[in-house]
């Protein structure tokens, strides 16, 4: 990957990926700690973007939601 004429090392890319994953988990934790389940937050940037505290028990768009629990370990999102 080139950024302004310099090639990034695999370690830099791995670090960026790790920081992004950690920030994603931090955002999820903050939402769980600060908002009630189902709470709706209107954001005035655009009418199409709002925050709602929900739990997705499956994969993307609740894929495998009726899978009996194996998907939680497989997709590494355990509760």
PyMOL Python script that loads the backbone (N, CA, C, O; Angstrom):
from pymol import cmd

cmd.read_pdbstr("""\
ATOM      1  N   UNK A   1       0.842  -1.167   0.000  1.00  0.00           N
ATOM      2  CA  UNK A   1       0.000   0.000   0.000  1.00  0.00           C
ATOM      3  C   UNK A   1       0.893   1.238   0.000  1.00  0.00           C
ATOM      4  O   UNK A   1       1.820   1.344   0.803  1.00  0.00           O
ATOM      5  N   UNK A   2       0.613   2.150  -0.884  1.00  0.00           N
ATOM      6  CA  UNK A   2       1.389   3.380  -0.976  1.00  0.00           C
ATOM      7  C   UNK A   2       0.644   4.530  -0.314  1.00  0.00           C
ATOM      8  O   UNK A   2      -0.547   4.733  -0.549  1.00  0.00           O
ATOM      9  N   UNK A   3       1.350   5.265   0.501  1.00  0.00           N
ATOM     10  CA  UNK A   3       0.794   6.479   1.089  1.00  0.00           C
ATOM     11  C   UNK A   3       1.795   7.591   0.833  1.00  0.00           C
ATOM     12  O   UNK A   3       2.879   7.621   1.415  1.00  0.00           O
ATOM     13  N   UNK A   4       1.410   8.503  -0.049  1.00  0.00           N
ATOM     14  CA  UNK A   4       2.221   9.657  -0.435  1.00  0.00           C
ATOM     15  C   UNK A   4       3.642   9.216  -0.801  1.00  0.00           C
ATOM     16  O   UNK A   4       4.618   9.732  -0.257  1.00  0.00           O
ATOM     17  N   UNK A   5       3.747   8.278  -1.707  1.00  0.00           N
ATOM     18  CA  UNK A   5       5.028   7.877  -2.239  1.00  0.00           C
ATOM     19  C   UNK A   5       5.830   6.924  -1.381  1.00  0.00           C
ATOM     20  O   UNK A   5       6.915   6.510  -1.790  1.00  0.00           O
ATOM     21  N   UNK A   6       5.338   6.557  -0.199  1.00  0.00           N
ATOM     22  CA  UNK A   6       6.061   5.633   0.669  1.00  0.00           C
ATOM     23  C   UNK A   6       5.283   4.346   0.818  1.00  0.00           C
ATOM     24  O   UNK A   6       4.059   4.360   0.948  1.00  0.00           O
ATOM     25  N   UNK A   7       5.987   3.245   0.800  1.00  0.00           N
ATOM     26  CA  UNK A   7       5.343   1.957   0.970  1.00  0.00           C
ATOM     27  C   UNK A   7       5.306   1.609   2.459  1.00  0.00           C
ATOM     28  O   UNK A   7       6.329   1.668   3.141  1.00  0.00           O
ATOM     29  N   UNK A   8       4.117   1.245   2.958  1.00  0.00           N
ATOM     30  CA  UNK A   8       3.976   0.897   4.363  1.00  0.00           C
ATOM     31  C   UNK A   8       4.424  -0.549   4.587  1.00  0.00           C
ATOM     32  O   UNK A   8       4.179  -1.421   3.753  1.00  0.00           O
ATOM     33  N   UNK A   9       5.065  -0.784   5.692  1.00  0.00           N
ATOM     34  CA  UNK A   9       5.497  -2.136   6.026  1.00  0.00           C
ATOM     35  C   UNK A   9       4.292  -2.958   6.493  1.00  0.00           C
ATOM     36  O   UNK A   9       3.287  -2.395   6.926  1.00  0.00           O
ATOM     37  N   UNK A  10       4.390  -4.276   6.407  1.00  0.00           N
ATOM     38  CA  UNK A  10       3.304  -5.124   6.913  1.00  0.00           C
ATOM     39  C   UNK A  10       3.039  -4.881   8.396  1.00  0.00           C
ATOM     40  O   UNK A  10       1.899  -5.004   8.843  1.00  0.00           O
ATOM     41  N   UNK A  11       4.073  -4.537   9.168  1.00  0.00           N
ATOM     42  CA  UNK A  11       3.885  -4.267  10.592  1.00  0.00           C
ATOM     43  C   UNK A  11       3.057  -3.007  10.825  1.00  0.00           C
ATOM     44  O   UNK A  11       2.252  -2.949  11.754  1.00  0.00           O
ATOM     45  N   UNK A  12       3.255  -2.017   9.991  1.00  0.00           N
ATOM     46  CA  UNK A  12       2.462  -0.789  10.105  1.00  0.00           C
ATOM     47  C   UNK A  12       1.004  -1.075   9.770  1.00  0.00           C
ATOM     48  O   UNK A  12       0.101  -0.586  10.450  1.00  0.00           O
ATOM     49  N   UNK A  13       0.773  -1.859   8.732  1.00  0.00           N
ATOM     50  CA  UNK A  13      -0.599  -2.209   8.361  1.00  0.00           C
ATOM     51  C   UNK A  13      -1.256  -3.055   9.445  1.00  0.00           C
ATOM     52  O   UNK A  13      -2.435  -2.871   9.746  1.00  0.00           O
ATOM     53  N   UNK A  14      -0.507  -3.971  10.027  1.00  0.00           N
ATOM     54  CA  UNK A  14      -1.031  -4.793  11.114  1.00  0.00           C
ATOM     55  C   UNK A  14      -1.358  -3.920  12.329  1.00  0.00           C
ATOM     56  O   UNK A  14      -2.370  -4.139  12.995  1.00  0.00           O
ATOM     57  N   UNK A  15      -0.518  -2.949  12.614  1.00  0.00           N
ATOM     58  CA  UNK A  15      -0.769  -2.026  13.724  1.00  0.00           C
ATOM     59  C   UNK A  15      -2.028  -1.199  13.484  1.00  0.00           C
ATOM     60  O   UNK A  15      -2.841  -1.016  14.391  1.00  0.00           O
ATOM     61  N   UNK A  16      -2.184  -0.706  12.270  1.00  0.00           N
ATOM     62  CA  UNK A  16      -3.384   0.064  11.924  1.00  0.00           C
ATOM     63  C   UNK A  16      -4.630  -0.802  12.070  1.00  0.00           C
ATOM     64  O   UNK A  16      -5.643  -0.351  12.603  1.00  0.00           O
ATOM     65  N   UNK A  17      -4.557  -2.035  11.600  1.00  0.00           N
ATOM     66  CA  UNK A  17      -5.695  -2.955  11.712  1.00  0.00           C
ATOM     67  C   UNK A  17      -6.019  -3.243  13.170  1.00  0.00           C
ATOM     68  O   UNK A  17      -7.189  -3.277  13.553  1.00  0.00           O
ATOM     69  N   UNK A  18      -4.986  -3.450  13.987  1.00  0.00           N
ATOM     70  CA  UNK A  18      -5.199  -3.711  15.405  1.00  0.00           C
ATOM     71  C   UNK A  18      -5.823  -2.531  16.123  1.00  0.00           C
ATOM     72  O   UNK A  18      -6.708  -2.709  16.960  1.00  0.00           O
ATOM     73  N   UNK A  19      -5.370  -1.328  15.804  1.00  0.00           N
ATOM     74  CA  UNK A  19      -5.943  -0.131  16.407  1.00  0.00           C
ATOM     75  C   UNK A  19      -7.402   0.047  16.010  1.00  0.00           C
ATOM     76  O   UNK A  19      -8.232   0.448  16.826  1.00  0.00           O
ATOM     77  N   UNK A  20      -7.704  -0.252  14.762  1.00  0.00           N
ATOM     78  CA  UNK A  20      -9.099  -0.137  14.297  1.00  0.00           C
ATOM     79  C   UNK A  20      -9.993  -1.152  14.992  1.00  0.00           C
ATOM     80  O   UNK A  20     -11.108  -0.821  15.393  1.00  0.00           O
ATOM     81  N   UNK A  21      -9.515  -2.387  15.140  1.00  0.00           N
ATOM     82  CA  UNK A  21     -10.293  -3.421  15.830  1.00  0.00           C
ATOM     83  C   UNK A  21     -10.498  -3.047  17.298  1.00  0.00           C
ATOM     84  O   UNK A  21     -11.590  -3.228  17.837  1.00  0.00           O
ATOM     85  N   UNK A  22      -9.452  -2.526  17.947  1.00  0.00           N
ATOM     86  CA  UNK A  22      -9.563  -2.118  19.349  1.00  0.00           C
ATOM     87  C   UNK A  22     -10.543  -0.955  19.506  1.00  0.00           C
ATOM     88  O   UNK A  22     -11.323  -0.928  20.457  1.00  0.00           O
ATOM     89  N   UNK A  23     -10.508  -0.001  18.584  1.00  0.00           N
ATOM     90  CA  UNK A  23     -11.436   1.131  18.678  1.00  0.00           C
ATOM     91  C   UNK A  23     -12.877   0.681  18.435  1.00  0.00           C
ATOM     92  O   UNK A  23     -13.802   1.228  19.036  1.00  0.00           O
ATOM     93  N   UNK A  24     -13.077  -0.300  17.571  1.00  0.00           N
ATOM     94  CA  UNK A  24     -14.410  -0.853  17.332  1.00  0.00           C
ATOM     95  C   UNK A  24     -14.956  -1.487  18.606  1.00  0.00           C
ATOM     96  O   UNK A  24     -16.111  -1.263  18.967  1.00  0.00           O
ATOM     97  N   UNK A  25     -14.129  -2.280  19.288  1.00  0.00           N
ATOM     98  CA  UNK A  25     -14.561  -2.909  20.533  1.00  0.00           C
ATOM     99  C   UNK A  25     -14.828  -1.864  21.608  1.00  0.00           C
ATOM    100  O   UNK A  25     -15.764  -2.012  22.393  1.00  0.00           O
ATOM    101  N   UNK A  26     -14.019  -0.810  21.655  1.00  0.00           N
ATOM    102  CA  UNK A  26     -14.231   0.262  22.628  1.00  0.00           C
ATOM    103  C   UNK A  26     -15.550   0.984  22.362  1.00  0.00           C
ATOM    104  O   UNK A  26     -16.272   1.315  23.302  1.00  0.00           O
ATOM    105  N   UNK A  27     -15.869   1.232  21.096  1.00  0.00           N
ATOM    106  CA  UNK A  27     -17.137   1.874  20.752  1.00  0.00           C
ATOM    107  C   UNK A  27     -18.313   1.013  21.175  1.00  0.00           C
ATOM    108  O   UNK A  27     -19.299   1.535  21.696  1.00  0.00           O
ATOM    109  N   UNK A  28     -18.232  -0.296  20.963  1.00  0.00           N
ATOM    110  CA  UNK A  28     -19.313  -1.206  21.373  1.00  0.00           C
ATOM    111  C   UNK A  28     -19.474  -1.198  22.888  1.00  0.00           C
ATOM    112  O   UNK A  28     -20.597  -1.169  23.393  1.00  0.00           O
ATOM    113  N   UNK A  29     -18.360  -1.224  23.614  1.00  0.00           N
ATOM    114  CA  UNK A  29     -18.425  -1.222  25.071  1.00  0.00           C
ATOM    115  C   UNK A  29     -19.043   0.080  25.578  1.00  0.00           C
ATOM    116  O   UNK A  29     -19.884   0.063  26.477  1.00  0.00           O
ATOM    117  N   UNK A  30     -18.624   1.208  25.001  1.00  0.00           N
ATOM    118  CA  UNK A  30     -19.177   2.494  25.424  1.00  0.00           C
ATOM    119  C   UNK A  30     -20.679   2.579  25.174  1.00  0.00           C
ATOM    120  O   UNK A  30     -21.418   3.127  25.992  1.00  0.00           O
ATOM    121  N   UNK A  31     -21.132   2.034  24.042  1.00  0.00           N
ATOM    122  CA  UNK A  31     -22.564   2.038  23.749  1.00  0.00           C
ATOM    123  C   UNK A  31     -23.324   1.189  24.766  1.00  0.00           C
ATOM    124  O   UNK A  31     -24.391   1.589  25.231  1.00  0.00           O
ATOM    125  N   UNK A  32     -22.781   0.022  25.115  1.00  0.00           N
ATOM    126  CA  UNK A  32     -23.437  -0.831  26.100  1.00  0.00           C
ATOM    127  C   UNK A  32     -23.495  -0.175  27.476  1.00  0.00           C
ATOM    128  O   UNK A  32     -24.488  -0.316  28.191  1.00  0.00           O
ATOM    129  N   UNK A  33     -22.438   0.540  27.848  1.00  0.00           N
ATOM    130  CA  UNK A  33     -22.375   1.141  29.168  1.00  0.00           C
ATOM    131  C   UNK A  33     -23.185   2.431  29.286  1.00  0.00           C
ATOM    132  O   UNK A  33     -23.662   2.764  30.371  1.00  0.00           O
ATOM    133  N   UNK A  34     -23.343   3.149  28.192  1.00  0.00           N
ATOM    134  CA  UNK A  34     -23.949   4.475  28.291  1.00  0.00           C
ATOM    135  C   UNK A  34     -25.386   4.557  27.786  1.00  0.00           C
ATOM    136  O   UNK A  34     -26.057   5.559  28.035  1.00  0.00           O
ATOM    137  N   UNK A  35     -25.872   3.555  27.098  1.00  0.00           N
ATOM    138  CA  UNK A  35     -27.218   3.618  26.524  1.00  0.00           C
ATOM    139  C   UNK A  35     -28.044   2.404  26.926  1.00  0.00           C
ATOM    140  O   UNK A  35     -27.523   1.294  27.034  1.00  0.00           O
ATOM    141  N   UNK A  36     -29.329   2.624  27.144  1.00  0.00           N
ATOM    142  CA  UNK A  36     -30.247   1.521  27.426  1.00  0.00           C
ATOM    143  C   UNK A  36     -30.528   0.761  26.131  1.00  0.00           C
ATOM    144  O   UNK A  36     -30.460   1.327  25.041  1.00  0.00           O
ATOM    145  N   UNK A  37     -30.842  -0.522  26.264  1.00  0.00           N
ATOM    146  CA  UNK A  37     -31.141  -1.334  25.089  1.00  0.00           C
ATOM    147  C   UNK A  37     -32.342  -0.748  24.362  1.00  0.00           C
ATOM    148  O   UNK A  37     -33.379  -0.489  24.974  1.00  0.00           O
ATOM    149  N   UNK A  38     -32.207  -0.541  23.076  1.00  0.00           N
ATOM    150  CA  UNK A  38     -33.280   0.014  22.256  1.00  0.00           C
ATOM    151  C   UNK A  38     -33.342   1.526  22.237  1.00  0.00           C
ATOM    152  O   UNK A  38     -34.191   2.098  21.554  1.00  0.00           O
ATOM    153  N   UNK A  39     -32.465   2.185  22.970  1.00  0.00           N
ATOM    154  CA  UNK A  39     -32.469   3.651  23.003  1.00  0.00           C
ATOM    155  C   UNK A  39     -32.077   4.212  21.638  1.00  0.00           C
ATOM    156  O   UNK A  39     -31.131   3.742  21.005  1.00  0.00           O
ATOM    157  N   UNK A  40     -32.797   5.192  21.214  1.00  0.00           N
ATOM    158  CA  UNK A  40     -32.648   5.809  19.899  1.00  0.00           C
ATOM    159  C   UNK A  40     -31.971   7.152  20.056  1.00  0.00           C
ATOM    160  O   UNK A  40     -32.385   7.958  20.889  1.00  0.00           O
ATOM    161  N   UNK A  41     -30.934   7.409  19.272  1.00  0.00           N
ATOM    162  CA  UNK A  41     -30.223   8.686  19.318  1.00  0.00           C
ATOM    163  C   UNK A  41     -30.301   9.319  17.932  1.00  0.00           C
ATOM    164  O   UNK A  41     -29.772   8.774  16.964  1.00  0.00           O
ATOM    165  N   UNK A  42     -30.954  10.459  17.844  1.00  0.00           N
ATOM    166  CA  UNK A  42     -31.058  11.168  16.575  1.00  0.00           C
ATOM    167  C   UNK A  42     -29.806  12.013  16.366  1.00  0.00           C
ATOM    168  O   UNK A  42     -29.422  12.789  17.241  1.00  0.00           O
ATOM    169  N   UNK A  43     -29.171  11.862  15.206  1.00  0.00           N
ATOM    170  CA  UNK A  43     -27.986  12.645  14.861  1.00  0.00           C
ATOM    171  C   UNK A  43     -28.362  13.536  13.688  1.00  0.00           C
ATOM    172  O   UNK A  43     -28.818  13.036  12.660  1.00  0.00           O
ATOM    173  N   UNK A  44     -28.182  14.827  13.820  1.00  0.00           N
ATOM    174  CA  UNK A  44     -28.695  15.783  12.844  1.00  0.00           C
ATOM    175  C   UNK A  44     -27.827  15.947  11.597  1.00  0.00           C
ATOM    176  O   UNK A  44     -28.091  16.831  10.782  1.00  0.00           O
ATOM    177  N   UNK A  45     -26.798  15.117  11.434  1.00  0.00           N
ATOM    178  CA  UNK A  45     -25.961  15.228  10.244  1.00  0.00           C
ATOM    179  C   UNK A  45     -26.769  14.889   8.997  1.00  0.00           C
ATOM    180  O   UNK A  45     -26.712  15.605   7.998  1.00  0.00           O
ATOM    181  N   UNK A  46     -27.504  13.820   9.061  1.00  0.00           N
ATOM    182  CA  UNK A  46     -28.359  13.393   7.960  1.00  0.00           C
ATOM    183  C   UNK A  46     -29.540  12.625   8.529  1.00  0.00           C
ATOM    184  O   UNK A  46     -29.387  11.942   9.541  1.00  0.00           O
ATOM    185  N   UNK A  47     -30.707  12.714   7.917  1.00  0.00           N
ATOM    186  CA  UNK A  47     -31.851  11.968   8.449  1.00  0.00           C
ATOM    187  C   UNK A  47     -31.723  10.456   8.242  1.00  0.00           C
ATOM    188  O   UNK A  47     -32.528   9.693   8.776  1.00  0.00           O
ATOM    189  N   UNK A  48     -30.739  10.022   7.487  1.00  0.00           N
ATOM    190  CA  UNK A  48     -30.573   8.596   7.239  1.00  0.00           C
ATOM    191  C   UNK A  48     -29.679   7.914   8.272  1.00  0.00           C
ATOM    192  O   UNK A  48     -29.597   6.686   8.286  1.00  0.00           O
ATOM    193  N   UNK A  49     -29.014   8.669   9.129  1.00  0.00           N
ATOM    194  CA  UNK A  49     -28.065   8.103  10.079  1.00  0.00           C
ATOM    195  C   UNK A  49     -28.497   8.385  11.505  1.00  0.00           C
ATOM    196  O   UNK A  49     -28.509   9.535  11.944  1.00  0.00           O
ATOM    197  N   UNK A  50     -28.852   7.329  12.228  1.00  0.00           N
ATOM    198  CA  UNK A  50     -29.221   7.433  13.633  1.00  0.00           C
ATOM    199  C   UNK A  50     -28.603   6.262  14.374  1.00  0.00           C
ATOM    200  O   UNK A  50     -28.323   5.228  13.768  1.00  0.00           O
ATOM    201  N   UNK A  51     -28.385   6.406  15.667  1.00  0.00           N
ATOM    202  CA  UNK A  51     -27.834   5.335  16.477  1.00  0.00           C
ATOM    203  C   UNK A  51     -28.934   4.694  17.303  1.00  0.00           C
ATOM    204  O   UNK A  51     -29.744   5.391  17.915  1.00  0.00           O
ATOM    205  N   UNK A  52     -28.966   3.373  17.322  1.00  0.00           N
ATOM    206  CA  UNK A  52     -29.892   2.620  18.145  1.00  0.00           C
ATOM    207  C   UNK A  52     -29.106   1.494  18.792  1.00  0.00           C
ATOM    208  O   UNK A  52     -28.377   0.775  18.110  1.00  0.00           O
ATOM    209  N   UNK A  53     -29.247   1.331  20.111  1.00  0.00           N
ATOM    210  CA  UNK A  53     -28.546   0.253  20.808  1.00  0.00           C
ATOM    211  C   UNK A  53     -29.329  -1.043  20.618  1.00  0.00           C
ATOM    212  O   UNK A  53     -30.380  -1.237  21.229  1.00  0.00           O
ATOM    213  N   UNK A  54     -28.805  -1.932  19.763  1.00  0.00           N
ATOM    214  CA  UNK A  54     -29.393  -3.240  19.504  1.00  0.00           C
ATOM    215  C   UNK A  54     -28.302  -4.285  19.575  1.00  0.00           C
ATOM    216  O   UNK A  54     -27.118  -3.952  19.514  1.00  0.00           O
ATOM    217  N   UNK A  55     -28.683  -5.549  19.703  1.00  0.00           N
ATOM    218  CA  UNK A  55     -27.723  -6.657  19.697  1.00  0.00           C
ATOM    219  C   UNK A  55     -28.011  -7.552  18.505  1.00  0.00           C
ATOM    220  O   UNK A  55     -29.151  -7.970  18.299  1.00  0.00           O
ATOM    221  N   UNK A  56     -26.991  -7.846  17.727  1.00  0.00           N
ATOM    222  CA  UNK A  56     -27.106  -8.713  16.563  1.00  0.00           C
ATOM    223  C   UNK A  56     -26.575 -10.084  16.962  1.00  0.00           C
ATOM    224  O   UNK A  56     -25.376 -10.234  17.198  1.00  0.00           O
ATOM    225  N   UNK A  57     -27.449 -11.085  17.040  1.00  0.00           N
ATOM    226  CA  UNK A  57     -27.034 -12.409  17.493  1.00  0.00           C
ATOM    227  C   UNK A  57     -26.477 -13.273  16.374  1.00  0.00           C
ATOM    228  O   UNK A  57     -25.993 -14.375  16.632  1.00  0.00           O
ATOM    229  N   UNK A  58     -26.535 -12.804  15.157  1.00  0.00           N
ATOM    230  CA  UNK A  58     -26.002 -13.574  14.039  1.00  0.00           C
ATOM    231  C   UNK A  58     -24.811 -12.875  13.424  1.00  0.00           C
ATOM    232  O   UNK A  58     -24.169 -12.042  14.065  1.00  0.00           O
ATOM    233  N   UNK A  59     -24.516 -13.213  12.184  1.00  0.00           N
ATOM    234  CA  UNK A  59     -23.442 -12.549  11.454  1.00  0.00           C
ATOM    235  C   UNK A  59     -23.975 -11.263  10.861  1.00  0.00           C
ATOM    236  O   UNK A  59     -24.856 -10.630  11.443  1.00  0.00           O
ATOM    237  N   UNK A  60     -23.461 -10.873   9.728  1.00  0.00           N
ATOM    238  CA  UNK A  60     -23.916  -9.659   9.073  1.00  0.00           C
ATOM    239  C   UNK A  60     -25.405  -9.748   8.756  1.00  0.00           C
ATOM    240  O   UNK A  60     -25.861 -10.720   8.154  1.00  0.00           O
ATOM    241  N   UNK A  61     -26.145  -8.749   9.158  1.00  0.00           N
ATOM    242  CA  UNK A  61     -27.587  -8.665   8.932  1.00  0.00           C
ATOM    243  C   UNK A  61     -28.319  -9.870   9.520  1.00  0.00           C
ATOM    244  O   UNK A  61     -29.301 -10.340   8.944  1.00  0.00           O
ATOM    245  N   UNK A  62     -27.838 -10.382  10.683  1.00  0.00           N
ATOM    246  CA  UNK A  62     -28.418 -11.512  11.421  1.00  0.00           C
ATOM    247  C   UNK A  62     -28.351 -12.830  10.659  1.00  0.00           C
ATOM    248  O   UNK A  62     -29.162 -13.726  10.890  1.00  0.00           O
ATOM    249  N   UNK A  63     -27.392 -12.946   9.758  1.00  0.00           N
ATOM    250  CA  UNK A  63     -27.157 -14.220   9.086  1.00  0.00           C
ATOM    251  C   UNK A  63     -26.757 -15.239  10.141  1.00  0.00           C
ATOM    252  O   UNK A  63     -25.936 -14.924  11.002  1.00  0.00           O
ATOM    253  N   UNK A  64     -27.291 -16.417  10.109  1.00  0.00           N
ATOM    254  CA  UNK A  64     -27.069 -17.503  11.071  1.00  0.00           C
ATOM    255  C   UNK A  64     -27.675 -17.209  12.446  1.00  0.00           C
ATOM    256  O   UNK A  64     -27.249 -17.817  13.428  1.00  0.00           O
ATOM    257  N   UNK A  65     -28.633 -16.319  12.553  1.00  0.00           N
ATOM    258  CA  UNK A  65     -29.217 -15.972  13.850  1.00  0.00           C
ATOM    259  C   UNK A  65     -29.892 -17.166  14.504  1.00  0.00           C
ATOM    260  O   UNK A  65     -29.959 -17.233  15.731  1.00  0.00           O
ATOM    261  N   UNK A  66     -30.393 -18.109  13.717  1.00  0.00           N
ATOM    262  CA  UNK A  66     -31.044 -19.296  14.258  1.00  0.00           C
ATOM    263  C   UNK A  66     -30.115 -20.499  14.230  1.00  0.00           C
ATOM    264  O   UNK A  66     -30.587 -21.634  14.157  1.00  0.00           O
ATOM    265  N   UNK A  67     -28.818 -20.281  14.287  1.00  0.00           N
ATOM    266  CA  UNK A  67     -27.834 -21.352  14.166  1.00  0.00           C
ATOM    267  C   UNK A  67     -27.575 -22.137  15.428  1.00  0.00           C
ATOM    268  O   UNK A  67     -26.786 -23.081  15.384  1.00  0.00           O
ATOM    269  N   UNK A  68     -28.184 -21.811  16.543  1.00  0.00           N
ATOM    270  CA  UNK A  68     -28.018 -22.589  17.755  1.00  0.00           C
ATOM    271  C   UNK A  68     -26.799 -22.221  18.591  1.00  0.00           C
ATOM    272  O   UNK A  68     -26.526 -22.920  19.566  1.00  0.00           O
ATOM    273  N   UNK A  69     -26.067 -21.197  18.282  1.00  0.00           N
ATOM    274  CA  UNK A  69     -24.968 -20.744  19.105  1.00  0.00           C
ATOM    275  C   UNK A  69     -23.571 -20.986  18.557  1.00  0.00           C
ATOM    276  O   UNK A  69     -22.626 -20.345  19.016  1.00  0.00           O
ATOM    277  N   UNK A  70     -23.404 -21.880  17.599  1.00  0.00           N
ATOM    278  CA  UNK A  70     -22.064 -22.160  17.054  1.00  0.00           C
ATOM    279  C   UNK A  70     -21.466 -20.942  16.379  1.00  0.00           C
ATOM    280  O   UNK A  70     -20.247 -20.771  16.362  1.00  0.00           O
ATOM    281  N   UNK A  71     -22.323 -20.090  15.820  1.00  0.00           N
ATOM    282  CA  UNK A  71     -21.840 -18.928  15.082  1.00  0.00           C
ATOM    283  C   UNK A  71     -21.143 -17.918  15.977  1.00  0.00           C
ATOM    284  O   UNK A  71     -20.288 -17.167  15.507  1.00  0.00           O
ATOM    285  N   UNK A  72     -21.490 -17.886  17.255  1.00  0.00           N
ATOM    286  CA  UNK A  72     -20.844 -16.913  18.158  1.00  0.00           C
ATOM    287  C   UNK A  72     -19.364 -17.205  18.296  1.00  0.00           C
ATOM    288  O   UNK A  72     -18.540 -16.295  18.208  1.00  0.00           O
ATOM    289  N   UNK A  73     -19.018 -18.467  18.510  1.00  0.00           N
ATOM    290  CA  UNK A  73     -17.603 -18.821  18.612  1.00  0.00           C
ATOM    291  C   UNK A  73     -16.920 -18.735  17.258  1.00  0.00           C
ATOM    292  O   UNK A  73     -15.775 -18.289  17.167  1.00  0.00           O
ATOM    293  N   UNK A  74     -17.602 -19.151  16.218  1.00  0.00           N
ATOM    294  CA  UNK A  74     -17.009 -19.136  14.887  1.00  0.00           C
ATOM    295  C   UNK A  74     -16.705 -17.715  14.436  1.00  0.00           C
ATOM    296  O   UNK A  74     -15.666 -17.468  13.823  1.00  0.00           O
ATOM    297  N   UNK A  75     -17.596 -16.784  14.731  1.00  0.00           N
ATOM    298  CA  UNK A  75     -17.425 -15.401  14.316  1.00  0.00           C
ATOM    299  C   UNK A  75     -16.698 -14.567  15.372  1.00  0.00           C
ATOM    300  O   UNK A  75     -16.560 -13.354  15.216  1.00  0.00           O
ATOM    301  N   UNK A  76     -16.237 -15.206  16.439  1.00  0.00           N
ATOM    302  CA  UNK A  76     -15.422 -14.621  17.520  1.00  0.00           C
ATOM    303  C   UNK A  76     -16.081 -13.440  18.216  1.00  0.00           C
ATOM    304  O   UNK A  76     -15.386 -12.525  18.658  1.00  0.00           O
ATOM    305  N   UNK A  77     -17.364 -13.439  18.319  1.00  0.00           N
ATOM    306  CA  UNK A  77     -18.100 -12.418  19.071  1.00  0.00           C
ATOM    307  C   UNK A  77     -18.858 -13.152  20.165  1.00  0.00           C
ATOM    308  O   UNK A  77     -20.045 -13.440  20.011  1.00  0.00           O
ATOM    309  N   UNK A  78     -18.192 -13.452  21.256  1.00  0.00           N
ATOM    310  CA  UNK A  78     -18.851 -14.175  22.342  1.00  0.00           C
ATOM    311  C   UNK A  78     -19.394 -13.181  23.361  1.00  0.00           C
ATOM    312  O   UNK A  78     -18.861 -12.082  23.518  1.00  0.00           O
ATOM    313  N   UNK A  79     -20.435 -13.569  24.036  1.00  0.00           N
ATOM    314  CA  UNK A  79     -21.078 -12.699  25.032  1.00  0.00           C
ATOM    315  C   UNK A  79     -21.030 -13.358  26.375  1.00  0.00           C
ATOM    316  O   UNK A  79     -21.516 -12.795  27.356  1.00  0.00           O
TER     317      UNK A  79
END
""", "prot")
cmd.dss("prot")
cmd.show_as("cartoon", "prot")
cmd.util.cbc("prot")
cmd.orient("prot")
